[in-house]
Amino acid sequence: MRFVTFEKNNGNVRSGLLLETDLVVDMNEATNGNLPVKMIDFLEQSESNMKIAKGLLQSSAGEKGVYQLNEVRLKAPLPTPKSFRDFYAFEQHVKSARENRGLDMIPEWYQIPVFYFSNHLAIKGPEDKISMPINCNWLDYELEVACVIGKQCRNISAEEAEDYIFGYCILNDWSARDLQRQEMKVGLGPAKGKDFATSIGPYILTKDELENLRSGKGFDITMKARVNGGLLSEGNMKDIYYSFGEMLERASAGVTLYPGEIIGSGTVGTGCILELGTDVHRWLQSGDVVELEIDKLGVLKNSIVNN
């Protein structure tokens, strides 16, 4: 099942189901109010709400609350997550990015999965414009997978974690590399280099849809990034070093995770300009179009504009 948030022609924003027939179902309208308007509220009671939502999969054109995809505008599937933690889980990315800065690999990276908090109130969706951050000249994309928490949990093991994941989506962790480099010299961050925008979408795919693609600690799904139509990044989620289960084990240690929180995987190998090097591609500029494509998860497209 693919869950979206979309805007109708009248300006109303609703949570919905995206069907294979390019139809979008307004879950609140189609169930006469039995399902909530907002995706965050749907996730609060995800197990019971999923039972109702499954009954909408056979919806067809002309039925109440059913719209053609080209009649609506998709927004971030979870516009206001409760939090956003981003991990650093792909070894190739970490090694290459550090080598490009003249740094050795740090042994502590192999001991624990690490993450930082980013701005959960600056979430962007498909086709949204990304404003160049103030004083930024080194704007970068980052090709990632995110999971969405569907049940409250605390102190869970990696083996238990799957029960608490609702689904997955594409994530672009936009980065102002020059701002990030400056602030991290102080020993804190990243913060200002990240807080201006994070894109997710175009939909949240429920976890069962990926189960038959499980490989290693991840899934056998190809991940690609294009800038202005040219392929720059290509990797596979199965190459991840830390599983989402291990990430959730770390995040939930002594801390309660709630439905509607987002966990990012970190960047796949080759998945950003910092790693590729500016001899391969310059930093992003106003007018550039960035497309992230991941098997089963769709295409997430954004364009860069001046602030």
Order of alpha helices (4+ residues) and beta strands (2+ residues): beta-beta-beta-alpha-alpha-alpha-beta-beta-beta-alpha-beta-beta-beta-beta-beta-beta-beta-beta-alpha-beta-beta-beta-beta-beta-alpha-beta-beta-alpha-beta-beta
